[in-house]
Amino acid sequence: MQIHGLNKTTLLDYPGHVAATIFTGGCNMRCPFCQNSGLVLSPQQQPEISEEETLSFLEKRKGILEGVCITGGEPTLQADLENFIRRIREMGYLIKLDTNGYRPGVLRRLLEQELLDYVAMDIKASRERYPIACGLPNVDLSLIEESVELLKKSRIPYEFRTTVVKGIHSPDEFTAIGQWLQGCNAYYLQSYRDSPQVMQPGYGSFEPGMLEQMRELAAAYIPQTALRGVD
């Protein structure tokens, strides 16, 4: 495992649980608004935490932490992800996976092996705007759609989420996203926040009133639609 960050305690990353968050390196997308550009573009230049050091920390925190969130980058690129999750689960931890859904085969395997307790999948934009939002002109949407369907049919809690970015998104596309994800457990709209680590500077966030309008458009098809990160 290429581990390049460890948030030792979080109340936000795993809904309803006190957790630690592990950050993996590398990604198969190039979202221009990504806030972890170092992990995506040059993971080899980021400080690295050994797998054994990470597992040792988790061993010591048993009984204090309830879950572990594995994020990135894109964790499904890690060749030994499955074995790593197994070792964490042996300690009694719940596992939450953050993914962009572009490797549905890995997601399917983890679900079939019952190694996940919660999945958060990013929906970058409507189907029409996906190439722009994910930074891949030739993105294979069938892979994204396969992951969406895998989660909708799964027996574990999951969520879809979109980071809403002024300069990438328009209000009316949330009708299309709502129609696409209709029937899902939960959908969250997250407000974009600028940072020095953003992949491509120059984007902005929508005002709360506009975000609420977008939420209402999606909620017409997904009643369980909510806002996150809105002041």
Backbone hydrogen bonds, N-H to C=O, Kabsch-Sander energy under -0.5 kcal/mol:
donor,donor_aa,acceptor,acceptor_aa,energy
3,I,1,M,-1.0
3,I,49,I,-0.6
4,H,2,Q,-0.6
4,H,23,F,-3.0
5,G,23,F,-0.8
7,N,21,T,-2.9
8,K,6,L,-0.8
10,T,19,A,-2.6
17,H,14,Y,-2.3
19,A,10,T,-2.4
19,A,17,H,-0.6
20,A,67,G,-1.6
21,T,7,N,-2.5
22,I,69,C,-3.2
23,F,5,G,-2.6
24,T,22,I,-0.6
24,T,71,T,-2.2
25,G,2,Q,-1.4
26,G,39,L,-3.0
27,C,40,V,-0.5
30,R,134,C,-2.7
34,C,31,C,-1.9
37,S,197,Q,-1.5
39,L,36,N,-0.6
40,V,36,N,-1.6
41,L,37,S,-3.2
42,S,37,S,-0.5
42,S,38,G,-1.6
45,Q,42,S,-1.8
46,Q,43,P,-1.6
49,I,3,I,-3.1
54,T,50,S,-2.1
55,L,51,E,-2.6
56,S,52,E,-2.4
57,F,53,E,-2.0
58,L,54,T,-2.2
59,E,55,L,-2.3
60,K,56,S,-1.8
61,R,57,F,-1.2
62,K,59,E,-1.0
63,G,65,L,-0.7
64,I,61,R,-2.2
65,L,61,R,-2.4
66,E,18,V,-3.2
67,G,18,V,-1.7
68,V,94,L,-2.5
69,C,20,A,-3.1
70,I,68,V,-0.5
70,I,96,K,-2.9
71,T,22,I,-3.1
71,T,69,C,-0.6
73,G,26,G,-0.6
74,E,26,G,-2.7
77,L,74,E,-1.8
78,Q,75,P,-2.2
81,L,78,Q,-1.6
84,F,80,D,-2.2
85,I,81,L,-2.7
86,R,82,E,-2.2
87,R,83,N,-2.0
88,I,84,F,-1.8
89,R,85,I,-2.8
90,E,86,R,-1.9
91,M,88,I,-1.2
92,G,89,R,-1.9
93,Y,88,I,-1.2
94,L,66,E,-2.1
96,K,68,V,-2.7
97,L,118,Y,-2.3
98,D,70,I,-2.5
99,T,120,A,-2.3
106,V,103,R,-0.8
107,L,103,R,-1.8
108,R,104,P,-3.0
109,R,105,G,-2.0
110,L,106,V,-2.3
111,L,107,L,-2.3
112,E,108,R,-2.9
113,Q,109,R,-2.1
114,E,111,L,-1.3
115,L,110,L,-2.5
117,D,95,I,-2.6
118,Y,95,I,-1.2
119,V,157,P,-1.2
120,A,97,L,-2.6
121,M,119,V,-0.5
121,M,159,E,-2.6
122,D,99,T,-2.3
123,I,161,R,-3.2
124,K,122,D,-0.6
129,R,126,S,-0.5
130,Y,126,S,-0.9
130,Y,127,R,-0.8
133,A,129,R,-2.3
134,C,130,Y,-2.9
135,G,131,P,-0.8
136,L,131,P,-0.7
139,V,136,L,-1.7
141,L,139,V,-1.1
143,L,140,D,-1.3
144,I,140,D,-0.9
145,E,141,L,-2.8
146,E,142,S,-1.9
147,S,143,L,-1.9
148,V,144,I,-2.3
149,E,145,E,-2.2
150,L,146,E,-2.2
151,L,147,S,-2.2
152,K,148,V,-2.3
153,K,149,E,-1.6
154,S,150,L,-0.5
154,S,151,L,-1.0
159,E,119,V,-2.1
160,F,186,A,-2.2
161,R,121,M,-1.8
162,T,188,Y,-2.5
164,V,162,T,-0.7
164,V,190,Q,-3.3
165,V,163,T,-0.5
166,K,204,G,-2.7
167,G,169,H,-0.6
168,I,165,V,-1.9
169,H,165,V,-2.7
173,E,170,S,-1.3
174,F,171,P,-1.7
175,T,172,D,-1.3
176,A,172,D,-0.8
177,I,173,E,-2.2
178,G,174,F,-1.8
179,Q,175,T,-2.2
180,W,176,A,-2.1
181,L,177,I,-2.6
182,Q,178,G,-0.6
183,G,221,Y,-0.6
184,C,181,L,-1.7
187,Y,224,Q,-2.5
188,Y,160,F,-2.2
189,L,226,A,-2.5
190,Q,162,T,-3.1
190,Q,188,Y,-0.6
191,S,228,R,-1.9
192,Y,164,V,-1.7
198,V,195,S,-1.6
199,M,34,C,-2.4
200,Q,32,P,-2.2
204,G,166,K,-1.6
210,M,207,E,-0.8
211,L,207,E,-2.0
212,E,208,P,-2.3
213,Q,209,G,-1.5
214,M,210,M,-2.1
215,R,211,L,-2.6
216,E,212,E,-2.3
217,L,213,Q,-1.8
218,A,214,M,-2.2
219,A,215,R,-2.9
220,A,216,E,-0.9
221,Y,218,A,-2.0
222,I,218,A,-2.3
225,T,223,P,-1.3
226,A,187,Y,-2.1
228,R,189,L,-2.7
231,D,229,G,-0.6
